[in-house]
């Protein structure tokens, strides 16, 4: 009888009391609250590194393109908005991310009118922190136009194409907006591609992200046009865990010499020329935007 009592008491001594259980739960909750921000920062750091790698690949593909096309970098725009691809109802105007020689340099499936590849790249090729790129993905991949932008559309900064090729079969001029590598001065200081919300970027929209409603990676409602009506040619400071509106907000870029880096808003934004916040052709610009044809300029 005494032996049985001892065994029973021994078994009871190993049980947790309610207070002890609550203490353990509290400790676990405290550890989780401490670890989650650290894990979140680690994940974002990984995203930033992956994004920089993607940008380097874009620059390498552009360098390869220039060696194939007599020194010309991939055109920001090629074609026109009036003629159609043979046998299709798709306009022949193509922006850089649908340029097939450029896509081949990245080992990305080619775009053919009607095959669903337009603007789509494999998930691993777009910025992992770009919410819209992944939200609008399909079996063809993620949408590149909400991921990276090309600093070439205003290479001459006059609002007209650098080169207009002879008229096509329909009598419409073929637009070609591009730049030659050897005409970019101080290439290590000039942005080629950067985190963006549109495939083209320009200094006039270099300070909008998270400072103007809807100019960010988040959708405000179910009306697709509400997000994008005026949201064109602007960069994205999406690699900032905080202070997204401050001059310390971060953006990944790759420059014309091929090096990729994380820059701060204060080093990227152009100088505002008037109280309305608009930048005109005569406005001062941060040196990272200068792509002048005048050899005497930056």
Buried (B, 14 or more C-beta within 10 A) or exposed (E): EEEEEEEEEEEEEEEEEEEEEEEEEEEEEEEEEEEEEEEEEEEBEEBBEBBBEBBBBBBBBBBBBBEBBEEBBBBBBBBBEEBEBEEEEBBBBBBBBBBBEBBBBBEBBEBBBEEEBBBBBBEEBBBBBBBBBBEBBEEBBBBBBBBBBBBBBBBBBEEEBBEEEEEBEEEBEBBBBBBBBEBBBEBEBBBBBBBBBBBBBBBBBBBBBBBBEBBBBEBEEEEEEEBBEEBBBBBBBBBBEEBBBBEEBBBBBBBBBBBBEBBBBEEBBBEBBEEEEEBEEEBEBBEBBBBBEEEEEE
